[in-house]
């Protein structure tokens, strides 16, 4: 009788927790895309639903471009509207107004994470985690004819770099301040600049991420050596752009767009989710601590590398979970440690202590 009563209390408490935390759980399972703005002429055949459909497509592409590398953009551009709608959980009209015979709409759209990942996997696309990050960016133009360098206000890439940023881009760029000492240091290192690590300059900004691009300007081409640093990696990229003149505005914007795509793709590659790998992990939590089990489920919903999870069973002591993880076991353990979860992995079924 005592055991049955305890089970009754357990399920009653669990139902209440699910009720009170349902909003957070739904949010954790969703990608939220806000401030989607659409403007259409208000004419005789005006159809508000068609405008909303345009907003759905725009919201989906903004999300997809944040998740995938630029080489995969074309794979999602022609997605059918009914496919997009099947992945939408909710949407809301934030604002609508009529100005000068035009209808303006501001839309918020919530997409189901698992459905988005399944769609990308079906199209042979590996997404990345959406991790927005700040990088120090130092562009240095080197004129190969005259061996001159341009770093700050006389550098067209420096001046124009942050003039046009797209909402789906994950990297926020901090450009260095004009510093005569830095200029003289770089000029002094010009003969060995391709092997110089720039730490004397980057350490002043107290950022763990930095990008240095050496842009060698020739008569009819631009060669770029890029060094990308974060707290764990140093990545070297070499690119050549032929028939380009960075003193021409159109060519300059083309070059900036391509460099930003290169940097975004590199960052996404570092945070890629391999959805083809699904490692099953068994975990149990004491059922006497319902708050801990609820928080654990919220955590599982928030981690994009979690493909799926389910409660396999429960007994008078433990709730047993099976987690499908897109990555290595050690990667999962590291994520758990970062979230302050203490795992006992000595047995086949791990215990959260």
C-alpha positions as CSV (number, residue, x, y, z in Angstrom):
1,X,0.0,0.0,0.0
2,X,2.8,2.4,0.9
3,X,4.5,1.6,-2.5
4,X,1.3,2.3,-4.4
5,X,0.8,5.6,-2.5
6,X,4.3,6.6,-3.4
7,X,3.8,5.9,-7.0
8,X,0.6,8.0,-7.0
9,X,2.5,10.9,-5.4
10,X,5.2,10.5,-8.0
11,X,2.9,10.6,-11.0
12,X,0.8,13.5,-9.6
13,X,4.0,15.5,-9.0
14,X,5.3,14.6,-12.5
15,X,2.1,15.8,-14.1
16,X,2.2,19.1,-12.3
17,X,5.9,19.6,-13.3
18,X,5.1,18.8,-16.9
19,X,2.2,21.3,-16.8
20,X,4.2,24.2,-15.3
21,X,7.3,23.6,-17.4
22,X,5.6,22.8,-20.8
23,X,6.4,26.3,-22.2
24,X,10.1,25.9,-21.5
25,X,10.2,22.4,-23.0
26,X,8.5,23.5,-26.2
27,X,10.9,26.4,-26.5
28,X,13.9,24.1,-26.0
29,X,12.7,21.8,-28.8
30,X,12.3,24.7,-31.2
31,X,14.3,27.1,-33.3
32,X,12.8,30.6,-32.8
33,X,13.2,33.0,-35.8
34,X,11.9,36.5,-35.1
35,X,11.6,39.9,-36.9
36,X,10.9,38.5,-40.3
37,X,9.8,41.5,-42.3
38,X,7.8,41.3,-45.5
39,X,6.4,44.2,-47.6
40,X,3.9,43.7,-50.5
41,X,1.8,46.1,-52.6
42,X,-1.8,46.4,-51.4
43,X,-3.6,45.7,-54.6
44,X,-7.0,44.4,-55.6
45,X,-5.9,40.8,-55.6
46,X,-4.0,41.2,-52.3
47,X,-3.9,37.9,-50.3
48,X,-2.6,38.2,-46.7
49,X,-2.0,34.4,-46.6
50,X,0.4,34.6,-49.5
51,X,2.4,37.3,-47.6
52,X,2.5,35.0,-44.6
53,X,3.7,32.2,-46.8
54,X,6.6,34.4,-48.0
55,X,7.4,35.1,-44.4
56,X,7.6,31.3,-43.7
57,X,10.0,30.8,-46.6
58,X,12.2,33.7,-45.5
59,X,12.2,32.5,-41.9
60,X,13.2,29.0,-43.0
61,X,16.0,30.2,-45.2
62,X,17.3,32.4,-42.4
63,X,17.4,29.4,-40.0
64,X,18.8,27.0,-42.6
65,X,21.6,29.4,-43.6
66,X,22.6,29.7,-39.9
67,X,22.8,25.9,-39.6
68,X,24.5,24.9,-42.9
69,X,27.6,25.7,-44.9
70,X,27.4,28.0,-47.9
71,X,28.1,25.1,-50.3
72,X,24.7,23.6,-49.2
73,X,22.6,26.7,-49.6
74,X,21.4,25.7,-53.0
75,X,20.1,22.3,-51.6
76,X,17.5,24.1,-49.5
77,X,16.7,27.1,-51.7
78,X,14.0,25.3,-53.7
79,X,12.2,23.7,-50.7
80,X,8.4,23.4,-51.2
81,X,6.1,25.5,-49.0
82,X,4.3,22.4,-47.7
83,X,7.6,21.0,-46.4
84,X,8.3,24.2,-44.6
85,X,4.8,24.3,-43.0
86,X,5.2,20.7,-41.8
87,X,8.2,21.8,-39.7
88,X,6.5,24.9,-38.2
89,X,5.2,24.5,-34.6
90,X,3.8,28.0,-34.1
91,X,3.9,31.5,-35.7
92,X,2.8,34.9,-34.6
93,X,2.2,38.2,-36.3
94,X,4.2,40.7,-34.3
95,X,3.1,43.8,-36.3
96,X,1.2,44.6,-39.4
97,X,0.6,48.0,-41.0
98,X,-0.4,49.8,-44.2
99,X,1.8,52.6,-45.5
100,X,1.5,54.2,-48.9
101,X,-0.5,51.4,-50.4
102,X,1.9,48.8,-49.0
103,X,1.3,46.1,-46.5
104,X,4.1,45.5,-43.9
105,X,4.3,42.3,-41.9
106,X,6.6,41.4,-39.0
107,X,6.5,37.7,-38.3
108,X,7.9,35.3,-35.7
109,X,8.2,31.6,-36.6
110,X,9.0,28.6,-34.4
111,X,10.4,25.5,-36.1
112,X,10.6,22.0,-34.6
113,X,14.3,21.2,-34.1
114,X,14.1,17.4,-34.7
115,X,12.0,17.9,-37.9
116,X,14.6,20.4,-39.2
117,X,17.5,18.1,-38.5
118,X,15.6,15.2,-40.2
119,X,15.0,17.3,-43.3
120,X,18.7,18.3,-43.5
121,X,19.8,14.7,-43.0
122,X,17.4,13.5,-45.7
123,X,19.1,16.0,-48.0
124,X,22.6,14.8,-47.0
125,X,23.4,18.0,-45.2
126,X,25.3,18.1,-41.9
127,X,24.2,21.1,-39.8
128,X,26.1,22.8,-37.2
129,X,25.1,24.1,-33.8
130,X,24.0,27.7,-33.8
131,X,26.8,29.3,-31.8
132,X,27.1,33.0,-32.2
133,X,30.7,34.2,-31.4
134,X,32.8,37.3,-31.5
135,X,36.1,37.3,-33.5
136,X,38.8,40.0,-33.7
137,X,39.3,40.5,-37.4
138,X,42.6,42.0,-38.7
139,X,42.7,42.5,-42.5
140,X,46.1,43.6,-43.9
141,X,46.4,44.6,-47.6
142,X,49.8,44.1,-49.0
143,X,50.6,45.6,-52.4
144,X,52.9,43.0,-54.0
145,X,54.2,45.5,-56.5
146,X,55.2,48.2,-54.1
147,X,55.4,46.2,-50.9
148,X,53.2,48.7,-49.1
149,X,50.7,47.7,-46.4
150,X,47.3,49.1,-45.5
151,X,45.7,48.2,-42.2
152,X,43.3,50.8,-40.9
153,X,41.4,53.7,-42.4
154,X,43.3,53.5,-45.7
155,X,42.3,49.8,-46.0
156,X,39.1,49.4,-48.1
157,X,38.3,46.0,-46.5
158,X,38.7,47.4,-43.0
159,X,36.5,50.4,-43.8
160,X,33.7,48.3,-45.5
161,X,33.8,45.1,-43.6
162,X,30.9,45.7,-41.1
163,X,28.8,47.8,-43.4
164,X,26.7,44.9,-44.5
165,X,26.0,41.9,-42.3
166,X,23.4,39.2,-42.7
167,X,21.1,38.1,-39.9
168,X,21.9,34.4,-40.3
169,X,25.7,35.0,-39.9
170,X,27.0,33.6,-36.6
171,X,30.3,35.6,-36.3
172,X,30.3,39.1,-35.0
173,X,33.5,40.9,-36.0
174,X,35.4,43.3,-33.9
175,X,37.9,45.4,-35.9
176,X,41.1,46.6,-34.2
177,X,41.4,50.3,-33.3
178,X,43.9,52.4,-35.2
179,X,47.2,52.0,-33.4
180,X,50.5,53.4,-34.6
181,X,52.4,50.9,-32.5
182,X,50.6,48.0,-34.1
183,X,51.1,49.5,-37.6
184,X,54.9,49.8,-37.0
185,X,55.1,46.3,-35.6
186,X,53.4,44.8,-38.6
187,X,55.5,46.8,-41.0
188,X,58.6,45.6,-39.1
189,X,57.5,42.0,-39.6
190,X,56.6,42.4,-43.3
191,X,59.4,40.1,-44.5
192,X,58.3,37.2,-42.3
193,X,54.6,38.2,-42.0
194,X,53.3,34.9,-43.4
195,X,54.7,33.1,-40.3
196,X,54.1,35.8,-37.7
197,X,51.4,34.8,-35.1
198,X,50.2,38.3,-34.3
199,X,49.8,37.5,-30.6
200,X,51.4,40.8,-29.6
201,X,48.4,42.5,-31.1
202,X,45.5,40.0,-30.5
203,X,46.2,39.7,-26.8
204,X,45.3,43.3,-26.3
205,X,41.6,42.6,-27.1
206,X,41.1,39.7,-24.6
207,X,39.1,37.6,-27.1
208,X,39.6,33.9,-27.4
209,X,38.9,34.0,-31.2
210,X,40.7,36.0,-33.9
211,X,41.1,36.0,-37.7
212,X,44.1,37.6,-39.5
213,X,43.8,37.9,-43.3
214,X,46.9,38.8,-45.3
215,X,45.5,40.1,-48.6
216,X,48.2,40.2,-51.3
217,X,47.1,42.6,-54.0
218,X,48.4,41.9,-57.5
219,X,47.7,43.5,-60.9
220,X,44.7,41.2,-61.8
221,X,44.3,38.9,-58.8
222,X,44.2,38.8,-55.0
223,X,45.9,36.1,-53.0
224,X,44.7,35.7,-49.4
225,X,46.4,33.9,-46.5
226,X,44.0,33.6,-43.5
227,X,44.9,32.4,-40.0
228,X,41.9,31.6,-37.8
229,X,42.5,31.1,-34.1
230,X,40.3,30.0,-31.3
231,X,41.1,28.5,-27.9
232,X,41.6,25.0,-29.4
233,X,42.5,25.4,-33.0
234,X,44.7,27.2,-35.5
235,X,43.4,27.0,-39.0
236,X,45.3,28.2,-42.1
237,X,43.4,29.0,-45.3
238,X,44.8,29.9,-48.8
239,X,42.5,31.4,-51.4
240,X,43.1,33.2,-54.8
241,X,40.6,35.4,-56.6
242,X,41.4,36.1,-60.2
243,X,40.2,39.0,-62.4
244,X,39.3,41.1,-59.4
245,X,40.1,44.7,-58.4
246,X,39.4,45.6,-54.8
247,X,39.5,49.3,-55.6
248,X,36.2,48.6,-57.6
249,X,33.2,48.7,-55.2
250,X,31.5,45.7,-56.9
251,X,34.6,43.5,-56.7
252,X,35.3,44.6,-53.2
253,X,31.8,43.6,-52.0
254,X,32.2,40.3,-53.8
255,X,35.4,39.6,-52.0
256,X,34.0,40.6,-48.6
257,X,31.0,38.3,-49.1
258,X,33.2,35.4,-50.1
259,X,35.5,35.9,-47.1
260,X,32.6,36.0,-44.7
261,X,31.2,32.8,-46.1
262,X,34.7,31.2,-45.7
263,X,34.9,32.2,-42.1
264,X,31.3,31.2,-41.4
265,X,31.9,27.8,-43.0
266,X,35.1,27.2,-41.0
267,X,33.3,28.1,-37.7
268,X,30.3,25.8,-38.6
269,X,32.7,23.0,-39.5
270,X,34.2,23.2,-36.0
271,X,30.7,22.9,-34.5
272,X,29.2,20.4,-37.0
273,X,26.6,17.9,-35.9
274,X,27.0,14.5,-37.7
275,X,23.4,13.3,-37.7
276,X,24.4,10.0,-39.2
277,X,26.2,9.1,-35.9
278,X,23.7,8.1,-33.2
279,X,25.4,6.7,-30.0
280,X,22.9,5.2,-27.5
281,X,23.7,6.2,-23.9
282,X,21.8,4.8,-20.9
283,X,21.5,7.0,-17.8
284,X,19.5,6.7,-14.6
285,X,18.5,9.3,-12.0
286,X,17.0,8.8,-8.6
287,X,13.3,9.3,-8.8
288,X,13.2,10.9,-5.4
289,X,14.5,14.1,-6.9
290,X,11.9,15.1,-9.5
291,X,13.4,18.6,-9.9
292,X,16.7,17.0,-11.0
293,X,15.0,14.7,-13.5
294,X,12.9,17.6,-14.9
295,X,16.0,19.8,-15.3
296,X,17.8,16.9,-17.0
297,X,15.0,16.6,-19.6
298,X,15.2,20.4,-20.2
299,X,18.9,20.0,-20.7
300,X,18.4,17.2,-23.2
301,X,15.9,19.3,-25.1
302,X,18.3,22.2,-25.3
303,X,21.4,20.3,-26.7
304,X,21.2,20.1,-30.5
305,X,23.6,17.1,-30.5
306,X,20.9,15.1,-28.7
307,X,19.1,13.3,-31.6
308,X,16.4,11.9,-29.3
309,X,15.8,10.6,-25.8
310,X,13.1,8.5,-24.0
311,X,12.3,7.1,-20.6
312,X,12.8,3.3,-20.9
313,X,11.5,2.3,-17.5
314,X,11.4,3.3,-13.9
315,X,11.4,1.4,-10.6
316,X,11.1,2.4,-6.9
317,X,14.6,3.9,-7.0
318,X,15.5,5.2,-10.5
319,X,14.2,6.7,-13.7
320,X,16.0,5.1,-16.7
321,X,16.7,7.2,-19.8
322,X,18.1,6.2,-23.2
323,X,19.8,9.1,-25.0
324,X,20.7,9.1,-28.7
325,X,23.7,11.4,-29.2
326,X,25.2,12.7,-32.4
327,X,28.9,12.5,-31.5
328,X,31.4,10.6,-29.4
329,X,30.8,9.4,-25.9
330,X,33.6,11.6,-24.6
331,X,32.0,14.6,-26.3
332,X,28.8,13.9,-24.4
333,X,30.7,13.6,-21.1
334,X,32.4,16.9,-21.8
335,X,29.0,18.6,-22.4
336,X,27.6,17.1,-19.2
337,X,30.6,18.4,-17.2
338,X,30.2,21.9,-18.7
339,X,26.6,21.8,-17.5
340,X,27.8,20.8,-14.0
341,X,26.4,17.3,-14.2
342,X,28.4,14.7,-12.2
343,X,28.3,11.4,-14.0
344,X,29.3,8.0,-12.7
345,X,30.2,6.0,-15.8
346,X,31.7,2.9,-14.1
347,X,28.7,0.7,-15.1
348,X,26.8,0.1,-18.3
349,X,24.0,2.3,-17.1
350,X,25.5,5.7,-16.0
351,X,24.2,7.4,-12.9
352,X,23.7,11.2,-12.4
353,X,24.9,11.8,-8.9
